[in-house]
Amino acid sequence: MGWPQSLQGADVSKVRTIYLNEPLRNAFCKNSISTAKYSLWSFLPRYLYLQFSKGANAFFLFITILQQIPDVSPTGKYTTLLPLMIILTISGIKEIVEDYRRHMADRLVNTKNTIVFRENEWKVIMWKEVNVGDIVKTSNGQFLPADLVLISSSEPEATCYIATSNLDGETNLKIRQALLQTADMQTEKQLSSLSGKIECEGPNRHFDTFIGTLYLNGKSPVAVGPGQVLLRGTQLKNTQWVLGIVIYTGSETKFMQNSIKLPLKRSTVEKVTNVQILLLFLLLLAMSLVSYVGAILWKEGHGGDIWYIGMKGNSSHGLGFDILVFIILYHNLIPISLLVTLEIVKYIQALFINWDEDMHYKGNNVYAMARTSNLNEELGQVEYLFSDKTGTLTCNIMTLKKCTIAGIIYGVSPSTITETSGFSDPMLLQNFESDHPTKDYIKEFLTLLCVCHTVVPERDGDDIIYQASSPDEAALVKGVKKFGFVFTTRTPSSVTIEADTVIYKRLSDDSLFVKETLAHLECFAKEGLRTLCIAYTDLTEKEYQQWLTEYKKASTVLQDRMQSLEECYDNIEKNFLLLGATAIEDHLQARVPETITTLLKANIKIWVLTGDKQETAINIAYSCKLLSTQMPRIQLNSKSLEATQQAVNQNCQDLGILLGKENDLALIIDGETLKYAFHPDIKRNFLNLALSCRAVLCCRLSPLQKAEIVDLVKKHVRAITLAVGDGANDVGMIQTAHVFTWSYQHIWGFLYYLEKLLLVHGAWNYFRVTKCILYCFYKNVVLYIIELWFAFVNGFSGQIIFERWCISLYNVIFTSLPPLTLGIFEQCCSEKSLLRYPQLYRMSQAGEIFNTKVFWFQCINALAHSFILFWLPMKMLENDMVLQGGYTTDYLFLGNFIYTYVVVTVCLKAGLDTLSWNKFNHLAIWGSIVIWLVFFAIYSFLWPTIPLAPEMRGQVSFI
């Protein structure tokens, strides 16, 4: 009972005062919103800042600046600038397109029309023009333009119904009710005379809390709570119109307060890549230093023999100058096109996920949606899966199956947990209609179930449709309807039911049937049913009026209101008399047991984090094959810190050398014990114990505890975590994990889609991204290390062996297609094989395909290829050759000769790395070779028609 936890003890200085019908006194933020990253004026500076905050781009900018220094760059002034500009342009176009969509979406929202009461008349304005203090009128089916306090509506008792799926994903309708003091304010005259103020808490992101007080001139202050608040983003349903006073606008609305950006998550592959780029940069510096030393030694050894160069009397440059020359010469060792290539690859991989028909829920025509492409490859490395139970493992479709009344169980046991039949037991009706001793208890029990809830009935002809924020409540109301207790009407102050009788009879002063009911509860929980105790207390009119006075006083304070209300609730919620309990079944989603079995075979550890009772969660775990009857269980249920520490330490000792290794064990712990297990003295041992178990089941957890468990594993275990949730209580958990998947409650079989998402898309994406990265580094090392080999021939003079524009276009054009096809179309195994043999997932999960060892092995391989590609032609052409027409070969002839074979070699290497061939692979490999040959032929004849590369004139005819 009562409102959810809110900002208790909030600073009174942050209280907001809103004056009614006094717009000049309400100076708050505008109602326009902006989710875009850039504006017309901020795009260029902000985009450049974001791009150059990346280490690779900053490095190439540094090289570009160095190349502008006279006599420093051996490769020209613009050979790095041009590819860098191309890459920044491609990324910039992508950013512009994405941000343009955001601007259009913002504009569509900001320019929607709404009706406000201004200057004693109704006016149609745009959403962005709405101000705090405005009285807004919203009609059925429309969305609320801002956060409002409901003052009246078209419905009896000033109620209204709203859909909050945009806020919390829940599809059931919620009921809101205006205060009685404002319920009759509907005409223009009444609204014009409205005078007073609203004092409330400042803007915050808590959907389910609101603390405010309405002060109407000449009247007593009235408390305003979440039951009177309509939030931006909610939709009015089954209500002709509502009137509300705007309290928060724009970025201060609760909807926008929850739209904060998540922390940037970088994948493990990306982190490894960044480290290798740093090591390559250090290698580049080492190569530059070696070349500088080599230049000095060569000059000392050949100083007397190089008179023809004209260096006599010329002092050599300083250390810094020469080092810069060699840094520029070798800078392409780091692939300039890697980042943009990965962006394209990951974007297309995300599209493949979005387009997958196997992950298309046809019931609602909902496709999988990849919200970000940054973490695609992480799906192929998941080792720990944290899942909620209700709505994830189960359908969140509740059916009343059993109940216990006055110590007697009613309801037939289901043969399986997935049966969909409802409550059925003729004995209950017989006992109710006869003079059975428990008749009055049955009547009281059924009446209580029919009255005490938040269900909203909707009439559809002769049928009644029950809308409920809690599916458990809807199941109970539907269940008692079969026995003639029909809930028909709800108003803010009353409910109406149709029944044989609704006369309450006073029961015994002491609760009976406690032992029997507790035994029945345990029995229900073991069957996997959700249990709820039913009890009541009788109040005299005097007791109720006395409590009501205390309640009204507590509900109007602004500071520590929740604490005051809880104390007020405690005063009345006591001395209950137990009637019995209910048992509700939540059906398993489609193919959950098969999916969990498959994921376990893929070496994915599954931890279920739920708020349900321990017995219920255990039975569901058995039903979905997470636990087996042969699997030993470790249960931790302690009531103190000392007991928890003793239990954890004892279990760790019992495992002995098996501690820290995966065992065929199950760990079961409740939220109370977990609170003590997180103590610094116990946490590490508890984690070791949990990691030693194949399955972990945590029950009776709060949303914060769910997030803490995920964070504990994430920080102390070098493994990728995946969180699966479907409700607002799972937000903390999914934000903490490396990657997460989210489902609305109406998508059944959601967990089944994880099988293909992880085992197929995850594995493929990991192989594709890692192969793309390795290949990008390979092809760069092959070409640009040749400059180092050439330095041994040219006396470490800084002379380049290739034409400068050929160097620049190597990554951008001539070898750009093979890494794209590897990153987009490569498959380690077929889809059928990956699903049939889940153990194949362990290859990507272990990260053995991409790590520091693999990376440097690839670099050494490239080093060997570059060595062969340079020294073999070099020795072949060591002596001058006289070509047709009397021309002799020079260094550029050797460079073009080597360059051609480099392009051919790296393209064929892409073919060797390819496991899954298709037409795109062939087009990329053979097409890249052809592109170079065609370019080389044309480029050799540009000069003097186009004043570019005169040294390349006629080179193609030589080769």
N, C-alpha and C positions, 0 to 999 in steps of 0.2 A: 504494500500500500504506500502511496506517496509518490512524489516525483523522483526521478533518477538523480544521482549525485550531480551537483552543480558547483559553481564557484563559491564555495563556502568561505566566509571570512573575507570576501572581496573588499578591496579598498573603497571606502565610501566616497573618496574624492573622484573615483572613476564613474560615479553614478551619473546617468544621462537624464536630463530633464527636457521633456517635450511639451511645449505649450499648445493647447488646443485652439484652433482658429486664430493663431497669432504667428503667421509664417515668418515675419521679420525677426522673431526671437529664436527661430530654429535654424541655426547655421551649422550644417553638417555636410558631409561629402555628397557629391552628385551621385545620381543613380546609374550613370553610364558605366559600363564595364569594359575592360580591355584584357584579353588573354594573349595578345600578340607580343612577340619578343621585340619587334622593331617598329619605329615610326619612319616617316619619310626622311626626317632629318637625322635620326639616330642610327639608321641602318649601317651606313658606311663605317663610322667610327666603332660602333659596337661589334659589327661583324668582323672587322679587322682585328679588334681586340680579342675576340673569341678564337679566331683562327690562329693568331700568333701566340696565343697562350698555350697552344700545342707545341711540344718540344721540337718535332720534326719541321713544322712550318717556320718556327722561329730560327731554326738552324739554316734553312734555305734562304730566309730573308737576310741573315747575317752574311751568307755567301754572296748573295746578290749585291749587298752593299760593298763587300770587299772587291767584287769585280769592277766596281766603278772607279777604283783607285788606279791611276795611270801606271802601266808597266807591272802590275801585280798579277793580273789574271792571264794565264796561258790559254784560256778557253774563250776569251772575248768578254764583252760587257753584258751581253743580253742572253747568253745561253742558259742561264739558270732562271733569269727573270721571266722569259717567255713560258716555259713549262709551269713555273709557279703561278703565273697569271692565268694560264689555262685551268689549272687545278682549282685555284681560288674562284674563278668564274663559274666552273661547274658546281662547286659547293655553294656559291652565292645564288645561283639560279635555283638550286634545290631549296635553300633557305627562303628565298623570295616567294616561291610557289607555296611552300608550307605556311609562311606567315600571311600570305595573301588570303589563304583559306581561313585563317584565324580572324583576320580583319573582316572578311565577309560574314563569318558566323557572328562576330561581335556586332556588326552593323545590323544584321537581321534581328538580333535580340534587342538592341538599343532603340530601334525604330518601330517596334511593336506599339500598337495603340492600346490605351487604357482610359478609363473614365475617372476623373477626380472632381471633387467638390471645391471650387474656388470662386471667391467673390459672389457667394450666395447662389451659385448655379453650377450645373454639371457641365464639364468641359472634356473634350477628347484631346488627349495629349499623347506624346510618345513616352515610352518607358524611361528614357534618359532624362526626361524633364520632371519626373516625379521627385518630390522633396519630402524630407522628414516632417511629419506633422500633417501631411495631406490626408484627406479622407478619400479612399479609393473604393470604387465599386467594381467588382469582378463577377462575371456571369458564369453559368455552368459550362464546363469544358475548358475554360480559360486558365492560363497559368498566372500565378501571383507575381506582380512586377517587383515587389520588395517585401521585406518582413513587416507584417501587420499585426496589430492587436484587433481582434474581431470585436465589433461593437453591436452588430445586428445582422440578421439574415432573413431569407424568405421562409425559412422553416419554423415549425412550432418550437417554442422555447429557445429561439435564436441559435439553433444548431446548424452545423454544416459538415459535409464529408469531403475529405481530401485524399488524393493519391500521392504518396511520397516516394514512389519508385526512383525518381531522379536523385533523391537524397540518400536513401538507405537500401535501395534495391528490393524493398518489400512491396508486393503487389496488392496487399489487402488495404481496404479503405480505413482511414482513421477518422474519428469524430472529434469535432471541436465545438465549443459552446461559448457564446458571448456572456458577459456578466449581466445579471438581471437588471442592474442599474442602467444599462445602456441598450437593453434588448428591444425597447420600443422606439428607439431613435431611428426613424426611417425617412421621414419627410424632410424636405428642404428647410422648412421652418425650424424643425427640431434640431437639425444638424447645424444651422446657423447660430442657434442659441447655445450650442455646446460650449461650455467654458470650464477650464480647469487645466490640469497638467498630468503627465505620466512621468513618474520617476522609475527608472529601471537600470539594470546593470549595463556596463559598457559592451561594445561589440565583442563577441567571442565565437568560437567554432563549435560549441556544444549544441547539437540539434535538439536534445531532449530536455534541456533546462532553460528556464527563464524566470527571473526574479524581478518583479515590478509592482508598483502600486499606482492605482488610479485615484486622483484627487479631483472630484467634481465639486465646483463651487456650491457651498451650502449643504454638502452631503459628507458622510463619513468616508474615510479612505477605504478602498477595496483592493484586495490582493489580486494581482494578475500573474498567472502562471502559464506553463506551456500549453495547458488546455485551451487557452484563449489566443494563442499565437499561430498565425499562418505564415509559413516561411516561403521566401522566394524559391521558385523551382517546383513547388507543389502545384497540383492541378485540382481545381474545384470539380467535385463530382456529385451528381444527384441532388444538387441544390441550385435553385434558380439564380440567386444572387447573394452576395455578402457585401457588407460594408466594413472597412477596417481603417485604422489610423496607422500611418507609416511610422515605424520606429527605427529601422535600419535601412540604409540604401547602399547601392553600389558595392564597393569592395568591403563594406562593413556588414553586409548581410551574412548570415550564417552559412549560406550556400557558397559564397565567394571566400569566406574565411576558411572553408574546408578545401578550397581549390589551390592550396599552396603546392608548389612544385616539390616532388620527391627528391631526396638526395641523389646525386648522380652516381649510378652504379656502374663500375667498370668490370668487364669480364676477366676471368683468370687468364685467358689467352691474351687479352689486351695488355694486362699487367706484365706477363712474361715478355711480350713483344717490346714493350717500352724499355724493359731492362736490357734486352738484347740490342736495341737501338743505342742505348747509352754505352754499352760495351763496344759496339761498332765504332761509335764516335771516339772512344778511347783508343781503339785500334787505329783509327784514322790519324789521330795525333801521333801515335807511335810510328806509323808509316811515314808521316811527315818528318818526324825527328830523324828517323833512319835515313831518309832521303837527303836531309840537310847534311848529316854526317857523311853520307856517301858523296855528296857534291864536294865537300871540303877535301876528302881523301882523294877523289878523282882529280881535282885541280892540283893538289900537291904532287900527285904521281905523274900527271901529264902536262904540268905547267909549261915545260919547255917545248912541248910538241904541238901546242895549239896556238902558235903565233898567227895563223891565218884567221883566227876568230877576232883578232884585234882587241884582246883583253889586257894587253900589256899596259901597265900603268893605271888601269882601272881598278879601284878598290871594290871588293865584293860587298854585297849588301849585308845588312845586319841579320842577326838570328831571327828576329821577329818578322822581318820582311820575307826572308826565304821560307820560313815556316808557313806564312800565309799563302805563298805561291803553291806550296805542296798541298795545303789544306784545300785550296780551290781545285787543284788538279785531281784530288782523290775524293772530293765531297760526294760524288754520286754513288759512292759505296752504300750510302743510305738511300733507299728507294724513295724518290720524291713523289711517286704516284701511289704509294701504298695506302695512304689514308683515304683518298678518294675512291680507289678501287674497292676497299673494304666497305665504304659507305654504300656504293652501288650494289655490291654483292649482298650485304645484309638487308638492304631495302627489298631486293627481289626475293630473298629467302622469306622475309615476312609476308610478302604477297602470296607465296606458295602456301603458307600456313592459312592465310585468309581465304584462299580459293579451294582448300581441300574439302571435297564433298563428303569424305568420310567423317569429318568433324562438323558437319552441317546438321543442326537439329531441326528437322523438317516440321516438327510440331508447331514451332513459332517462327520458322524460317530464319533462324539465327545461325550465323557462321562464326567460326573462331575469329577472334580479332587480336592481332599482335599490336599491343599499344606502343611498344618500342622495339626497334631492331638491334639495339646495342648489345643485347644479351642472348642473341640467337644460339650461339654455340654453347652457352651455359646449360641449355636444355639437354645437351648430350653428355653432361658430366654430373648430373644430379646423383647424390649419394644418400641424402636424407630428405624424406618427404614428410612434411607436417600437415596433417589434415584435420579439419573440423569433422564432426560426425553428422550432426543434423543438417540436412540440405546438401551434404557433400557425399557421404557414404549412404545416407538415407534420402528419401524424396521430400521430407518435410510435409508429407501428406498424412495427417493424423486420423486414426480411427479408434473410437472407444471399443475396447475388446473385453475388459473385465472390470469389476468393481467389488469392493467388500463393504457391506453395510451391516452394522451391529454384529460384526464377527462372522458373517456368512459371506462366502465368495459366490458371486454370480458371473456367468459368462463361460462359454465353452473354450477350452484351450485350443489355440491355433496349431495346426499340424506343422506349419513352417512359418518362419518370420515374414515371409513375403505374401501371405494370404491377404486378400483385400476385403473379405467379408467383415461386416460390422458386428456390433454387439448382438448376441443372441442367447437368451436364456428365459424360457417361459416361466420358470420358477419365481423370478422376480415379480412378474405381473400377478401370479397366483397369490404370493404372499402379501402383495399390496392390496388386492381386492378382497382377500379373505380376512379373517380375524386373527391373523398370525401375530405373535407377540412383538414382532419387529415392524409392524405396519406403520406406526407413527415415525419410526426412524427412517424407513424408506421414503415416506412422504416428505420429511424434513430434508433428507439427502437430495432427492430429486428437485425439490423447490430451490434449494441453495444453488445447485448446479445451474438451474434455469435463470437465476436472478443475479448471482455474483460473477460478473464478467464485463468485458468491454465490447462485446459483439454488437454489430450494427445490422438490424434486419432490413432487407429490401423486398418490397412486394413486386412480384412478377406475375400478374394475374392472380390466380389462387395459390401460387407457390410462394414460398419465402426463401430468399437467398441470404445466407449469413455471411457478412463481411467482418473479418477479424484480423487484427494485427498479430495475434497469436493463433497459430493453427491448432494448438491444444484446446483453447477456449472454444473454437468453432466445432471441434470434434465432440466436446462435452455437450454443447447445446444441441447438436444434431443427434447425439446419442439419447438424451432424455426426451427428445421430441417423440421418439417411438413409443414412449409410455404415457403419452397424453399431456406431457408438460411442454407446451409449445410457447416459446418466446416470440412475441409478435411485435411489440412496439418499445422504442426507447426514447425517453426525453431526458434532459439534463437532471431532472429531479425525480424521475420515476421510471419503472419498467413495467410492462404489461405481459402477463402470461395467461394462457388458457389451460386450466387444469381442473381436476375434480374438486380440489380444495386447496387453498393457500393459507389456511389457518395455522399459525405457529403454536405448538404446544411446548410448555416448559418441560425440559428433561431433567434428569438427575443432576444434582449439584456437582457430582464427581463424574469425570469421564469414565465410561465403561469400554470394554472391548479393546483396551490398549494393547495387551499382549497379542490377542488374536490378529488385530490389524497390522501390527508390526511384522508378525510372521507372514501374513498375506502380502505385505509390501515386499518382503524379501523374495517371496515366491514369484511375484509379478516381475520384479527386476531381473531374476534369473532367466525369465522368458524373453528378456529384451524389451520389456514394456516400460513406458514412461509413467511414473507414478506421481500422484498428487493427493495429499491428505485433505479431508473435508471435515471442518469443525465449525462450531458457531458459539456465540454467547448471547445471553438475553440481557437487555438493558431496559431499565425503567425510563419513563419520559424525563424524569428529573435528572437522571444520570446522563442521558443523551444531551439535554439542553446545557448542562454544566460543561460537558466536553466540547460542545459546539462553540461555546463562548471562548474557551481556551484555543480552539482551532482557528477561529477568526482572528484572534489576537496574534497568534504565531504566524499566520499566513500573510500579515501585512508588514512585518518587519523586513527591512532591506538587507541588513547585515546578519549573517548566520541564520538565514531563514530556514535552510534545510535542517540544521541541527535542532532548531526550535520545533519544526514540524515532526521530526523523528521522535523527539521527546513526547510530543502530543500524541502521536500514534501509539507509543509504548504504553501510555496511560489507559488506552482503551483495548488494545490487542493483548488481552490476558484473560486467564480463567476460561479458556475455550473448552467446549465439550466436544469430544471426538464423535463423529458420526460414522466415518469409514474412509475409503480411499478409492481413487479411480486408477485404471491402467489403460494407457493409450499406446497403440502400436504405430510406429513410424516405419514405413516400408523401405526396404533396401532399393537403391537405384539399380537400373539394369546392368547386368554383367559385372557387378562389383566384386564378387568372389573370384571370378576368373581374372579380372584386371589386377587385383591385389596379388594373386598367385603369380601372375606374369611379372609384375614389378619386383616381387621378392626374388624371382629367378634372375632378374637383371641386377641383383645385388643392390637394390634400393631399399634402405631401411625405412620403415614406415612407423611414424609416431602419430597416434591419434590424440588430439587435444580437445577435450569436450567439457562442457559444463554439466553434463548429465550425471546421474547417480552411478556409482562404481559398478553395481551389479548389472545395470542396464547396458553400460558401455562394454562390459565383459561379454555379455551375451551377443551383442551386435558384433563384437570382434570375432567371436566364434562363428557367427553366421556368415560373415564376409571372408572367412578363411585367414584372417590375420593371426588368430590363435588356433591351435589344434589341441586335441585332447592329449596328445603325446608330449606336448610342449610344457616343460616345468615352468611354474610361475613364481615370481618374487613379488609379494604384496607388501607395500609399505603404508601402514595406517597407524601413525603415531600422533599423540596429543601434546607432545612437548619436545623441546629442543634436545634434551638429553636422550629421550627415547628414540628420536629420529637418528641422532648420531650413533647410538648403539646399534640400531638396526642396519644402518648403512655400512658401518664398519664390519659388523658380523658377516654380512653378505659378501663384502669384498674379500674378507679372509676365507670364506667358504669357497670362493672361486679360485683362490690361489694363483697359480701361474696362468690360469685362463682369464684373469682380469685384464681388460683392455683389448681382448680378442673377441671376435664375434662368436657367440654361442647360441644354440637353439633354445633360448630362454625368452621369457616375457616378463617385463617389469611393469607393475601396476601400482600407481601412486595417486593419492587424492590431493586436492588443493591445500588442505590444512597441513598435511605432511610436507608438501612441496615448499610451503612458506618457511619451514624450518630447514629444509634441505638446501635452500639458497643461502644459508648462513655461511660466512667466509670459512669457518672451520670445517664445514661439511661439504661445501659445493663441489670441490675437486673430486672427492671420493664418490659423491653421488653421480657426477658426470661419468667417471670411469665405470661405475656400475651400470649406468644406462647404456653406455657405448658397448658394453659387453653383451647386451641383449639384442636379439634379432628384432623384437617388436617392443614398443613402449606405449603404454596406455595411461594417459593422465586424465583424471576425472575431477569434476567439481572445480574447474579452473575459472578464474576471472579472465577477462580479455587481456589485462596487464600480465598475468602469469603466462598466458600463451606466448606473448611477445618475449618475455624474459627467457623462456625455454629455448626459443629459436635463437635468441641472441647468445645464449650460453654455448650452444653447439657451434654457432657461426664463428665465435671468437676463439674457441679452444680446439676446434677440429678443422684441419685443412681439407675441407670438403664443401661441395656446392650444396646449398639447401634450397628446397622448393616448398612453398607454403600454398595450401589449397583452402579457399574459404568462399563463403557465399553471403555473409551477413556483416552488419556494422561491427559486431564483436570480434570479427576476424581481421579488422583493418590493421591493428598494431602488429599482428603476427605476419601478415603478408608484406608489410612495409619493411619489416626487419630482415626477412629472408633475402637471399641473393636474387631469386626470381620467384614470381608467384603467378598463379592462375586464379581467376575469379569467375564465379557462376552466379547468375540470378537463380532464385529458388525454383522457377518454373521450367528450368532446363534439366530434364531427367536424363540419367545416363551420363552425366557430366564427367564422372570419374573415368568412365570407359574411354572417353576421348583422350585422356592422358596417356593411354597406352601408345597410341600412334604419335602423339605430340612428342613424347620423350624418346621412344624406341626408334622411331623412323625420322621424324623431322629433327629431333635433337641430335641423333647420331650423324645424320647426313650433314647438318649445319656445322657440326664440329669438324668433321673430315674436310668439308669444303673450305671453311675459313682457315684452318691450319695449313692445308695444302696451298691455298692462295698466298698466305703469308710466306711460307717457306720458299715457294717458287719465286716470289717477288725478290726476296733477298738473294736467292741463287742466281738469277739472271743478272742482277746488278754486280755481284761479286765477279762473275765470269767476265764481264766486259771491262769493268773499271780497275780490276787488279792488273789487267794487261798494261795499264799505264805505269804501274810499278815495275813490271818486267821490262818495259821499254826504257825506264829510267836507268837501268843497268847498262843499256846500250848507248844512250845519248848523254852519258856523263852526268846524270841527275841534274840536267839543265832546266827541267820543267817543261820541256817540249812535249806536245801532245802527238799521239800517233794517228788519231782519227780527226776527221774534219769536225769543226766545233758544233755545227748544227746537227750533224749526225749523232753526236754525243747527246745533245739536248732532246732530240726526238726519239731516242731509243726507248724510253719508258712511256712516252706520251702516245706514240703511234706504232712503232715497229713491233713492240712486244707487249702491247696493252691488252690484246684479245685473249691469249692463252690463260692468264691468271683469272680473267673474268669467267671463262667457261669452266675452269677448275672450281671456282667459288660458287658457281650457280648450278652446274649440271652434274658434278662428280657424285658418285655413289659408291660407298664402300661395299655394300651388299644390296640386294634387291629388297624392296619393301616386304615381300612375302617371306624372305629368309629372316629379316630382322624381327618380324612378328612371330615367326615360327620358333626361332631360337633366341629367346630374350638374353641368353648369356653373351651374345655378341655385343650387347650394350656395354659390357665391361671394358671393351677396348677403348672406347672414348671416355668412359667414366674414369679410368685409371690415369688418363692424361699422358700415356706413354707415347702417343703419336706426336705430341708437340710439347717439348720441354727444352731446357738449356742444352742437354746432351744432343738431342735430335737436331736442334738449330745449328749447333757448331759442327756437327757431322755434315750437315748440308753445306755449310760454308766451306768446310775442308774439301768436300766433293767439288764445289764450284772452283775452289782454288786450284785443284788438280786439273780441271777442265781448262781453266784459263792458262795454266802453265803449258799444257799441250797445244792449245790454240795459238799461243804466241810463239813459243820456241820452235815448234816444228816448221811453220812457214818462215820464221826468221832464219833458221839454218838452211832452209831450201833456197832462200833468196839472199844469202849472206854475201855472195859475189854479185856484182852488177850484171844485169841482163840488158841486152840491146834488143828493143822491140821493133816491130815493123815500122818503117819510116824513120828509123834512126833514134827514136826516143829511148832513154834509159830509165830504169825503175828508180823510184825514190821512196822516202819514208811513207808518203801518202798512198802510194801503190800498195805497199805492205799493209798499211792500215786498212784500206778498203778490202783488201784480200782477207785479212783477219776478221774484219767487221762482218763481212758476208757469211763467213763460216760460224761466227758467233751467233748471228741471227738464226741460221739454220740449226745450229746445235741446241740453243735454248728452246726453240720451237719443238724440235724433236724430243727434247727432254720432257716437255709438257706432255707429249704423247706417251712417253714411257711412264709418267706419273699417273696417267689417266687409266682408271679401272673400268669406267662406264662410257663407252663410245657412243656418240650420236652425231648427227649432221653438223651441230654447232661446234663440236670439237674439231672436226675435219676442216670446217670453214675457218676457225680461228688459227689452227696450226699452219695449214697450207696457205691460207690467205695472208697471214703475217709475212711469210717468206716472199710471196708474190708482191706484196705491198712494198717491201724493201727493194726488191729487184726493179720494180717499175719506177719507184722514187729515184733510185740510183741512176737509172737510165736517163730520166728526165733531168735530174739535178746536174748531170755531167754536161748538159748542153744549155744551161740557163745563161751562163756568161758568154758573150757580153750583152746579150739581149736584155737580161736583168742583171744589174751590177751586184751579183751575189756569188760568193765562192769561186773566184777565178782559178784557184788551185785545183778545183775539181774538173776543170774543162777537159773533156775527152777521156776521163778516167775509166768509164765503162768499157770503152773499146780496148783498153789495155788488158782488162781482166776477162 
